[in-house]
Amino acid sequence: MTRKPAGATATLTSILIADGEDFVSRAIPAVELVYGGMAGDLHAGLTRPACSRVPWHPRETEIANTRQLSLVSEEECAEVAAALGVPTVPPGLLGANLVVQGIPGFSALPLATRLQFPSGATIFITEENGPCLQPGAKLAKAFGRKGLTFAFVQAATRRRGLLGIVERQGPIAAGDGFRVILSPTRRG
């Protein structure tokens, strides 16, 4: 059942959690967002070790976790699939946590945008998610096409989705409508 708050502009179509041995995520019907993300997810936590994505810190240095959640859109996954010549780009192979629908140019949403769900749970967008080789390798294996490893990076540039943190805790469920709240400095 879809629950839409007043002013809902989009829909959460899937929730996924990476609770296995790597970043690949699996679908779950609902989750409680907590400070730090989704309990049990690979990227959950208030802090994380620095990696190649933040080369200005020595690797393994403890830093604030600004990538608690990975969000992708159905529309952009379809665009990437078309560019790669594959039938679909499964969000789970990208390690996505939330799949949304109804926001054209989702990856281009301004930083500091908030996504607010009927429960009041709110996600604060911290950065665009840059494409990398690991999801490309998962797609290459899934479709039996070695060239997808590198082709994914090019095809997914500016269409890889967004990263965010939990600003307000609360439950969310697949099918929820949500509001897109632009940063006060980005409204116009």
C-alpha positions, 0 to 999 in steps of 0.5 A: 500500500502506498502512503503519500505525505502531503506534497509527495512527489516521488515513490520509494519502489524498493528497499535493499540491504547489503548484509552479506559478504560484499556490497550486493544488496537484497530486497526487504519490504521495510526498514527502520532508518536509524542514525547511522543508516540501516542497522546491519547494512555494510555501509551503516554507522556514524563513522567509517574508515577512509577509502579511495573515495576520500584521498585527502585522508590516509586510508583507514583513518576514522571519518564521519560516515556521509555515505550511510545510504545509497539511492538510485532511481528506476529511470536512471537504471533504465538509462544505464541499461540502455547505454550498456545494451543489457535488459536491466541494471539490477539495483542490488548489483550496485549495492543500492539501499533505496530505489526511487521513481518519479524524479527526473535527473535524480542524480543531479538533485542538489546536495542538501536536498532532503527526502521525507517519508510519511513517518517523518524519517528524513534522508539528507543527501550528501553527495553524488555517488560516483560509478566504480568498477566493482558494480561493473564487474558484478554486471559483467558476471551477471550478463556474461560480458567482460566489457561491462566492467569498464563500460559501466563507469562511463554509462553510469557517470551522472546517473549512478545515484546519490548518497545520504545520511539519516537526518531523522529516524523512522520506519520506511516501506517499499511503496511509500510516497515521499517529499523532495525538499530542496535546500533553502539555498537551492530553492528558486 
